Amino acid sequence: MRYRFLINAALLLAIPLCGLGIFAVVAVSQNADKAIGVDYLTTSSIK
């Protein structure tokens, strides 16, 4: 039972960490796009 408890605790910790990692990657990529100016190019092409 102890191993099962450790696995459940690891999964509960891993899920929010994965979410934070995805959020960080998205935020960094968006900031990089704005810094390079790709965001401006894409929005102007959409218009």
PDBQT receptor file of N, H, CA, C and O in Angstrom, charges set to zero:
ATOM      1  N   MET A   1       0.835  -1.207   0.000  1.00  0.00    +0.000 N 
ATOM      2  CA  MET A   1       0.000   0.000   0.000  1.00  0.00    +0.000 C 
ATOM      3  C   MET A   1       0.868   1.254   0.000  1.00  0.00    +0.000 C 
ATOM      4  O   MET A   1       0.475   2.294  -0.527  1.00  0.00    +0.000 OA
ATOM      5  N   ARG A   2       2.051   1.141   0.597  1.00  0.00    +0.000 N 
ATOM      6  H   ARG A   2       2.370   0.296   1.026  1.00  0.00    +0.000 HD
ATOM      7  CA  ARG A   2       2.905   2.327   0.675  1.00  0.00    +0.000 C 
ATOM      8  C   ARG A   2       3.342   2.763  -0.722  1.00  0.00    +0.000 C 
ATOM      9  O   ARG A   2       3.378   3.958  -1.018  1.00  0.00    +0.000 OA
ATOM     10  N   TYR A   3       3.675   1.791  -1.585  1.00  0.00    +0.000 N 
ATOM     11  H   TYR A   3       3.646   0.821  -1.344  1.00  0.00    +0.000 HD
ATOM     12  CA  TYR A   3       4.102   2.161  -2.939  1.00  0.00    +0.000 C 
ATOM     13  C   TYR A   3       2.961   2.819  -3.706  1.00  0.00    +0.000 C 
ATOM     14  O   TYR A   3       3.170   3.782  -4.444  1.00  0.00    +0.000 OA
ATOM     15  N   ARG A   4       1.760   2.294  -3.526  1.00  0.00    +0.000 N 
ATOM     16  H   ARG A   4       1.590   1.512  -2.926  1.00  0.00    +0.000 HD
ATOM     17  CA  ARG A   4       0.604   2.870  -4.227  1.00  0.00    +0.000 C 
ATOM     18  C   ARG A   4       0.382   4.310  -3.765  1.00  0.00    +0.000 C 
ATOM     19  O   ARG A   4       0.048   5.178  -4.571  1.00  0.00    +0.000 OA
ATOM     20  N   PHE A   5       0.570   4.564  -2.466  1.00  0.00    +0.000 N 
ATOM     21  H   PHE A   5       0.842   3.859  -1.811  1.00  0.00    +0.000 HD
ATOM     22  CA  PHE A   5       0.407   5.926  -1.955  1.00  0.00    +0.000 C 
ATOM     23  C   PHE A   5       1.460   6.847  -2.568  1.00  0.00    +0.000 C 
ATOM     24  O   PHE A   5       1.163   7.984  -2.933  1.00  0.00    +0.000 OA
ATOM     25  N   LEU A   6       2.693   6.347  -2.677  1.00  0.00    +0.000 N 
ATOM     26  H   LEU A   6       2.934   5.423  -2.380  1.00  0.00    +0.000 HD
ATOM     27  CA  LEU A   6       3.756   7.172  -3.270  1.00  0.00    +0.000 C 
ATOM     28  C   LEU A   6       3.457   7.462  -4.734  1.00  0.00    +0.000 C 
ATOM     29  O   LEU A   6       3.679   8.577  -5.204  1.00  0.00    +0.000 OA
ATOM     30  N   ILE A   7       2.953   6.465  -5.457  1.00  0.00    +0.000 N 
ATOM     31  H   ILE A   7       2.772   5.558  -5.075  1.00  0.00    +0.000 HD
ATOM     32  CA  ILE A   7       2.634   6.671  -6.878  1.00  0.00    +0.000 C 
ATOM     33  C   ILE A   7       1.512   7.690  -7.020  1.00  0.00    +0.000 C 
ATOM     34  O   ILE A   7       1.577   8.568  -7.880  1.00  0.00    +0.000 OA
ATOM     35  N   ASN A   8       0.485   7.583  -6.185  1.00  0.00    +0.000 N 
ATOM     36  H   ASN A   8       0.432   6.870  -5.485  1.00  0.00    +0.000 HD
ATOM     37  CA  ASN A   8      -0.619   8.549  -6.253  1.00  0.00    +0.000 C 
ATOM     38  C   ASN A   8      -0.127   9.954  -5.925  1.00  0.00    +0.000 C 
ATOM     39  O   ASN A   8      -0.525  10.917  -6.580  1.00  0.00    +0.000 OA
ATOM     40  N   ALA A   9       0.735  10.080  -4.917  1.00  0.00    +0.000 N 
ATOM     41  H   ALA A   9       1.058   9.297  -4.384  1.00  0.00    +0.000 HD
ATOM     42  CA  ALA A   9       1.268  11.397  -4.555  1.00  0.00    +0.000 C 
ATOM     43  C   ALA A   9       2.101  11.954  -5.704  1.00  0.00    +0.000 C 
ATOM     44  O   ALA A   9       2.025  13.146  -6.002  1.00  0.00    +0.000 OA
ATOM     45  N   ALA A  10       2.894  11.104  -6.348  1.00  0.00    +0.000 N 
ATOM     46  H   ALA A  10       2.956  10.136  -6.105  1.00  0.00    +0.000 HD
ATOM     47  CA  ALA A  10       3.723  11.562  -7.466  1.00  0.00    +0.000 C 
ATOM     48  C   ALA A  10       2.844  12.031  -8.621  1.00  0.00    +0.000 C 
ATOM     49  O   ALA A  10       3.140  13.042  -9.258  1.00  0.00    +0.000 OA
ATOM     50  N   LEU A  11       1.762  11.299  -8.893  1.00  0.00    +0.000 N 
ATOM     51  H   LEU A  11       1.521  10.478  -8.375  1.00  0.00    +0.000 HD
ATOM     52  CA  LEU A  11       0.861  11.706  -9.977  1.00  0.00    +0.000 C 
ATOM     53  C   LEU A  11       0.183  13.031  -9.644  1.00  0.00    +0.000 C 
ATOM     54  O   LEU A  11       0.056  13.898 -10.509  1.00  0.00    +0.000 OA
ATOM     55  N   LEU A  12      -0.256  13.193  -8.388  1.00  0.00    +0.000 N 
ATOM     56  H   LEU A  12      -0.153  12.489  -7.686  1.00  0.00    +0.000 HD
ATOM     57  CA  LEU A  12      -0.914  14.446  -7.999  1.00  0.00    +0.000 C 
ATOM     58  C   LEU A  12       0.053  15.611  -8.122  1.00  0.00    +0.000 C 
ATOM     59  O   LEU A  12      -0.359  16.722  -8.457  1.00  0.00    +0.000 OA
ATOM     60  N   LEU A  13       1.331  15.378  -7.856  1.00  0.00    +0.000 N 
ATOM     61  H   LEU A  13       1.666  14.476  -7.584  1.00  0.00    +0.000 HD
ATOM     62  CA  LEU A  13       2.320  16.456  -7.995  1.00  0.00    +0.000 C 
ATOM     63  C   LEU A  13       2.683  16.675  -9.459  1.00  0.00    +0.000 C 
ATOM     64  O   LEU A  13       2.945  17.806  -9.867  1.00  0.00    +0.000 OA
ATOM     65  N   ALA A  14       2.701  15.617 -10.246  1.00  0.00    +0.000 N 
ATOM     66  H   ALA A  14       2.488  14.698  -9.914  1.00  0.00    +0.000 HD
ATOM     67  CA  ALA A  14       3.146  15.734 -11.640  1.00  0.00    +0.000 C 
ATOM     68  C   ALA A  14       2.120  16.471 -12.491  1.00  0.00    +0.000 C 
ATOM     69  O   ALA A  14       2.497  17.219 -13.392  1.00  0.00    +0.000 OA
ATOM     70  N   ILE A  15       0.842  16.277 -12.226  1.00  0.00    +0.000 N 
ATOM     71  H   ILE A  15       0.535  15.669 -11.494  1.00  0.00    +0.000 HD
ATOM     72  CA  ILE A  15      -0.187  16.907 -13.074  1.00  0.00    +0.000 C 
ATOM     73  C   ILE A  15      -0.079  18.430 -13.044  1.00  0.00    +0.000 C 
ATOM     74  O   ILE A  15      -0.002  19.037 -14.112  1.00  0.00    +0.000 OA
ATOM     75  N   PRO A  16      -0.069  19.089 -11.866  1.00  0.00    +0.000 N 
ATOM     76  CA  PRO A  16       0.059  20.554 -11.871  1.00  0.00    +0.000 C 
ATOM     77  C   PRO A  16       1.415  21.014 -12.388  1.00  0.00    +0.000 C 
ATOM     78  O   PRO A  16       1.511  22.077 -13.003  1.00  0.00    +0.000 OA
ATOM     79  N   LEU A  17       2.468  20.229 -12.148  1.00  0.00    +0.000 N 
ATOM     80  H   LEU A  17       2.390  19.366 -11.649  1.00  0.00    +0.000 HD
ATOM     81  CA  LEU A  17       3.787  20.621 -12.652  1.00  0.00    +0.000 C 
ATOM     82  C   LEU A  17       3.788  20.602 -14.174  1.00  0.00    +0.000 C 
ATOM     83  O   LEU A  17       4.363  21.492 -14.801  1.00  0.00    +0.000 OA
ATOM     84  N   CYS A  18       3.154  19.601 -14.778  1.00  0.00    +0.000 N 
ATOM     85  H   CYS A  18       2.687  18.878 -14.269  1.00  0.00    +0.000 HD
ATOM     86  CA  CYS A  18       3.069  19.555 -16.240  1.00  0.00    +0.000 C 
ATOM     87  C   CYS A  18       2.271  20.747 -16.753  1.00  0.00    +0.000 C 
ATOM     88  O   CYS A  18       2.631  21.352 -17.763  1.00  0.00    +0.000 OA
ATOM     89  N   GLY A  19       1.199  21.079 -16.066  1.00  0.00    +0.000 N 
ATOM     90  H   GLY A  19       0.906  20.587 -15.246  1.00  0.00    +0.000 HD
ATOM     91  CA  GLY A  19       0.400  22.234 -16.472  1.00  0.00    +0.000 C 
ATOM     92  C   GLY A  19       1.208  23.513 -16.392  1.00  0.00    +0.000 C 
ATOM     93  O   GLY A  19       1.141  24.354 -17.288  1.00  0.00    +0.000 OA
ATOM     94  N   LEU A  20       1.976  23.663 -15.314  1.00  0.00    +0.000 N 
ATOM     95  H   LEU A  20       2.031  22.980 -14.585  1.00  0.00    +0.000 HD
ATOM     96  CA  LEU A  20       2.813  24.863 -15.181  1.00  0.00    +0.000 C 
ATOM     97  C   LEU A  20       3.874  24.886 -16.274  1.00  0.00    +0.000 C 
ATOM     98  O   LEU A  20       4.178  25.949 -16.816  1.00  0.00    +0.000 OA
ATOM     99  N   GLY A  21       4.440  23.731 -16.604  1.00  0.00    +0.000 N 
ATOM    100  H   GLY A  21       4.193  22.867 -16.164  1.00  0.00    +0.000 HD
ATOM    101  CA  GLY A  21       5.456  23.682 -17.650  1.00  0.00    +0.000 C 
ATOM    102  C   GLY A  21       4.882  24.092 -18.995  1.00  0.00    +0.000 C 
ATOM    103  O   GLY A  21       5.510  24.855 -19.730  1.00  0.00    +0.000 OA
ATOM    104  N   ILE A  22       3.697  23.597 -19.327  1.00  0.00    +0.000 N 
ATOM    105  H   ILE A  22       3.187  22.978 -18.730  1.00  0.00    +0.000 HD
ATOM    106  CA  ILE A  22       3.060  23.973 -20.597  1.00  0.00    +0.000 C 
ATOM    107  C   ILE A  22       2.763  25.465 -20.602  1.00  0.00    +0.000 C 
ATOM    108  O   ILE A  22       2.987  26.140 -21.607  1.00  0.00    +0.000 OA
ATOM    109  N   PHE A  23       2.254  25.988 -19.473  1.00  0.00    +0.000 N 
ATOM    110  H   PHE A  23       2.072  25.440 -18.657  1.00  0.00    +0.000 HD
ATOM    111  CA  PHE A  23       1.943  27.417 -19.393  1.00  0.00    +0.000 C 
ATOM    112  C   PHE A  23       3.209  28.246 -19.569  1.00  0.00    +0.000 C 
ATOM    113  O   PHE A  23       3.193  29.271 -20.251  1.00  0.00    +0.000 OA
ATOM    114  N   ALA A  24       4.319  27.802 -18.951  1.00  0.00    +0.000 N 
ATOM    115  H   ALA A  24       4.333  26.970 -18.397  1.00  0.00    +0.000 HD
ATOM    116  CA  ALA A  24       5.580  28.540 -19.074  1.00  0.00    +0.000 C 
ATOM    117  C   ALA A  24       6.065  28.526 -20.518  1.00  0.00    +0.000 C 
ATOM    118  O   ALA A  24       6.524  29.550 -21.024  1.00  0.00    +0.000 OA
ATOM    119  N   VAL A  25       5.969  27.390 -21.182  1.00  0.00    +0.000 N 
ATOM    120  H   VAL A  25       5.595  26.558 -20.771  1.00  0.00    +0.000 HD
ATOM    121  CA  VAL A  25       6.417  27.305 -22.581  1.00  0.00    +0.000 C 
ATOM    122  C   VAL A  25       5.583  28.231 -23.459  1.00  0.00    +0.000 C 
ATOM    123  O   VAL A  25       6.124  28.925 -24.319  1.00  0.00    +0.000 OA
ATOM    124  N   VAL A  26       4.276  28.243 -23.246  1.00  0.00    +0.000 N 
ATOM    125  H   VAL A  26       3.837  27.679 -22.547  1.00  0.00    +0.000 HD
ATOM    126  CA  VAL A  26       3.407  29.112 -24.048  1.00  0.00    +0.000 C 
ATOM    127  C   VAL A  26       3.735  30.572 -23.789  1.00  0.00    +0.000 C 
ATOM    128  O   VAL A  26       3.814  31.366 -24.727  1.00  0.00    +0.000 OA
ATOM    129  N   ALA A  27       3.927  30.936 -22.518  1.00  0.00    +0.000 N 
ATOM    130  H   ALA A  27       3.862  30.291 -21.757  1.00  0.00    +0.000 HD
ATOM    131  CA  ALA A  27       4.225  32.328 -22.181  1.00  0.00    +0.000 C 
ATOM    132  C   ALA A  27       5.559  32.749 -22.796  1.00  0.00    +0.000 C 
ATOM    133  O   ALA A  27       5.669  33.842 -23.352  1.00  0.00    +0.000 OA
ATOM    134  N   VAL A  28       6.565  31.890 -22.697  1.00  0.00    +0.000 N 
ATOM    135  H   VAL A  28       6.475  31.003 -22.245  1.00  0.00    +0.000 HD
ATOM    136  CA  VAL A  28       7.883  32.231 -23.246  1.00  0.00    +0.000 C 
ATOM    137  C   VAL A  28       7.808  32.357 -24.760  1.00  0.00    +0.000 C 
ATOM    138  O   VAL A  28       8.397  33.272 -25.336  1.00  0.00    +0.000 OA
ATOM    139  N   SER A  29       7.088  31.448 -25.410  1.00  0.00    +0.000 N 
ATOM    140  H   SER A  29       6.609  30.705 -24.942  1.00  0.00    +0.000 HD
ATOM    141  CA  SER A  29       6.994  31.508 -26.873  1.00  0.00    +0.000 C 
ATOM    142  C   SER A  29       6.267  32.780 -27.305  1.00  0.00    +0.000 C 
ATOM    143  O   SER A  29       6.653  33.408 -28.291  1.00  0.00    +0.000 OA
ATOM    144  N   GLN A  30       5.224  33.163 -26.579  1.00  0.00    +0.000 N 
ATOM    145  H   GLN A  30       4.911  32.652 -25.778  1.00  0.00    +0.000 HD
ATOM    146  CA  GLN A  30       4.505  34.385 -26.940  1.00  0.00    +0.000 C 
ATOM    147  C   GLN A  30       5.396  35.603 -26.735  1.00  0.00    +0.000 C 
ATOM    148  O   GLN A  30       5.399  36.514 -27.563  1.00  0.00    +0.000 OA
ATOM    149  N   ASN A  31       6.155  35.627 -25.634  1.00  0.00    +0.000 N 
ATOM    150  H   ASN A  31       6.153  34.886 -24.962  1.00  0.00    +0.000 HD
ATOM    151  CA  ASN A  31       7.049  36.756 -25.391  1.00  0.00    +0.000 C 
ATOM    152  C   ASN A  31       8.133  36.815 -26.464  1.00  0.00    +0.000 C 
ATOM    153  O   ASN A  31       8.504  37.901 -26.908  1.00  0.00    +0.000 OA
ATOM    154  N   ALA A  32       8.645  35.651 -26.886  1.00  0.00    +0.000 N 
ATOM    155  H   ALA A  32       8.343  34.769 -26.525  1.00  0.00    +0.000 HD
ATOM    156  CA  ALA A  32       9.674  35.624 -27.924  1.00  0.00    +0.000 C 
ATOM    157  C   ALA A  32       9.096  36.146 -29.236  1.00  0.00    +0.000 C 
ATOM    158  O   ALA A  32       9.759  36.896 -29.952  1.00  0.00    +0.000 OA
ATOM    159  N   ASP A  33       7.866  35.755 -29.554  1.00  0.00    +0.000 N 
ATOM    160  H   ASP A  33       7.327  35.146 -28.972  1.00  0.00    +0.000 HD
ATOM    161  CA  ASP A  33       7.237  36.236 -30.787  1.00  0.00    +0.000 C 
ATOM    162  C   ASP A  33       7.106  37.753 -30.759  1.00  0.00    +0.000 C 
ATOM    163  O   ASP A  33       7.389  38.419 -31.754  1.00  0.00    +0.000 OA
ATOM    164  N   LYS A  34       6.678  38.304 -29.625  1.00  0.00    +0.000 N 
ATOM    165  H   LYS A  34       6.448  37.762 -28.816  1.00  0.00    +0.000 HD
ATOM    166  CA  LYS A  34       6.519  39.753 -29.542  1.00  0.00    +0.000 C 
ATOM    167  C   LYS A  34       7.869  40.447 -29.658  1.00  0.00    +0.000 C 
ATOM    168  O   LYS A  34       7.981  41.495 -30.294  1.00  0.00    +0.000 OA
ATOM    169  N   ALA A  35       8.897  39.860 -29.042  1.00  0.00    +0.000 N 
ATOM    170  H   ALA A  35       8.806  39.008 -28.526  1.00  0.00    +0.000 HD
ATOM    171  CA  ALA A  35      10.219  40.484 -29.089  1.00  0.00    +0.000 C 
ATOM    172  C   ALA A  35      10.759  40.475 -30.516  1.00  0.00    +0.000 C 
ATOM    173  O   ALA A  35      11.374  41.448 -30.955  1.00  0.00    +0.000 OA
ATOM    174  N   ILE A  36      10.531  39.384 -31.240  1.00  0.00    +0.000 N 
ATOM    175  H   ILE A  36      10.032  38.594 -30.884  1.00  0.00    +0.000 HD
ATOM    176  CA  ILE A  36      11.056  39.281 -32.610  1.00  0.00    +0.000 C 
ATOM    177  C   ILE A  36      10.197  40.090 -33.575  1.00  0.00    +0.000 C 
ATOM    178  O   ILE A  36      10.700  40.599 -34.576  1.00  0.00    +0.000 OA
ATOM    179  N   GLY A  37       8.902  40.212 -33.279  1.00  0.00    +0.000 N 
ATOM    180  H   GLY A  37       8.493  39.798 -32.466  1.00  0.00    +0.000 HD
ATOM    181  CA  GLY A  37       8.005  40.914 -34.178  1.00  0.00    +0.000 C 
ATOM    182  C   GLY A  37       7.189  39.956 -35.027  1.00  0.00    +0.000 C 
ATOM    183  O   GLY A  37       6.484  40.388 -35.939  1.00  0.00    +0.000 OA
ATOM    184  N   VAL A  38       7.272  38.660 -34.742  1.00  0.00    +0.000 N 
ATOM    185  H   VAL A  38       7.845  38.309 -34.001  1.00  0.00    +0.000 HD
ATOM    186  CA  VAL A  38       6.505  37.677 -35.509  1.00  0.00    +0.000 C 
ATOM    187  C   VAL A  38       5.017  37.874 -35.241  1.00  0.00    +0.000 C 
ATOM    188  O   VAL A  38       4.190  37.685 -36.132  1.00  0.00    +0.000 OA
ATOM    189  N   ASP A  39       4.677  38.258 -34.002  1.00  0.00    +0.000 N 
ATOM    190  H   ASP A  39       5.349  38.412 -33.278  1.00  0.00    +0.000 HD
ATOM    191  CA  ASP A  39       3.269  38.454 -33.663  1.00  0.00    +0.000 C 
ATOM    192  C   ASP A  39       2.680  39.555 -34.535  1.00  0.00    +0.000 C 
ATOM    193  O   ASP A  39       1.551  39.424 -35.008  1.00  0.00    +0.000 OA
ATOM    194  N   TYR A  40       3.405  40.613 -34.752  1.00  0.00    +0.000 N 
ATOM    195  H   TYR A  40       4.323  40.719 -34.368  1.00  0.00    +0.000 HD
ATOM    196  CA  TYR A  40       2.913  41.711 -35.597  1.00  0.00    +0.000 C 
ATOM    197  C   TYR A  40       2.727  41.232 -37.036  1.00  0.00    +0.000 C 
ATOM    198  O   TYR A  40       1.742  41.579 -37.688  1.00  0.00    +0.000 OA
ATOM    199  N   LEU A  41       3.667  40.440 -37.524  1.00  0.00    +0.000 N 
ATOM    200  H   LEU A  41       4.467  40.157 -36.994  1.00  0.00    +0.000 HD
ATOM    201  CA  LEU A  41       3.560  39.950 -38.903  1.00  0.00    +0.000 C 
ATOM    202  C   LEU A  41       2.339  39.043 -39.056  1.00  0.00    +0.000 C 
ATOM    203  O   LEU A  41       1.607  39.149 -40.039  1.00  0.00    +0.000 OA
ATOM    204  N   THR A  42       2.119  38.158 -38.093  1.00  0.00    +0.000 N 
ATOM    205  H   THR A  42       2.714  38.072 -37.294  1.00  0.00    +0.000 HD
ATOM    206  CA  THR A  42       0.995  37.224 -38.218  1.00  0.00    +0.000 C 
ATOM    207  C   THR A  42      -0.324  37.978 -38.133  1.00  0.00    +0.000 C 
ATOM    208  O   THR A  42      -1.244  37.683 -38.895  1.00  0.00    +0.000 OA
ATOM    209  N   THR A  43      -0.440  38.942 -37.227  1.00  0.00    +0.000 N 
ATOM    210  H   THR A  43       0.307  39.182 -36.608  1.00  0.00    +0.000 HD
ATOM    211  CA  THR A  43      -1.701  39.676 -37.100  1.00  0.00    +0.000 C 
ATOM    212  C   THR A  43      -1.954  40.510 -38.355  1.00  0.00    +0.000 C 
ATOM    213  O   THR A  43      -3.098  40.621 -38.797  1.00  0.00    +0.000 OA
ATOM    214  N   SER A  44      -0.915  41.094 -38.931  1.00  0.00    +0.000 N 
ATOM    215  H   SER A  44       0.014  41.003 -38.572  1.00  0.00    +0.000 HD
ATOM    216  CA  SER A  44      -1.110  41.908 -40.134  1.00  0.00    +0.000 C 
ATOM    217  C   SER A  44      -1.496  41.024 -41.319  1.00  0.00    +0.000 C 
ATOM    218  O   SER A  44      -2.292  41.432 -42.165  1.00  0.00    +0.000 OA
ATOM    219  N   SER A  45      -0.933  39.813 -41.382  1.00  0.00    +0.000 N 
ATOM    220  H   SER A  45      -0.286  39.482 -40.694  1.00  0.00    +0.000 HD
ATOM    221  CA  SER A  45      -1.276  38.916 -42.489  1.00  0.00    +0.000 C 
ATOM    222  C   SER A  45      -2.714  38.421 -42.342  1.00  0.00    +0.000 C 
ATOM    223  O   SER A  45      -3.405  38.228 -43.343  1.00  0.00    +0.000 OA
ATOM    224  N   ILE A  46      -3.172  38.214 -41.103  1.00  0.00    +0.000 N 
ATOM    225  H   ILE A  46      -2.611  38.371 -40.290  1.00  0.00    +0.000 HD
ATOM    226  CA  ILE A  46      -4.555  37.765 -40.897  1.00  0.00    +0.000 C 
ATOM    227  C   ILE A  46      -5.519  38.862 -41.347  1.00  0.00    +0.000 C 
ATOM    228  O   ILE A  46      -6.539  38.565 -41.969  1.00  0.00    +0.000 OA
ATOM    229  N   LYS A  47      -5.217  40.097 -41.049  1.00  0.00    +0.000 N 
ATOM    230  H   LYS A  47      -4.389  40.338 -40.544  1.00  0.00    +0.000 HD
ATOM    231  CA  LYS A  47      -6.084  41.201 -41.462  1.00  0.00    +0.000 C 
ATOM    232  C   LYS A  47      -6.050  41.331 -42.980  1.00  0.00    +0.000 C 
ATOM    233  O   LYS A  47      -6.713  42.204 -43.540  1.00  0.00    +0.000 OA
TER     234      LYS A  47
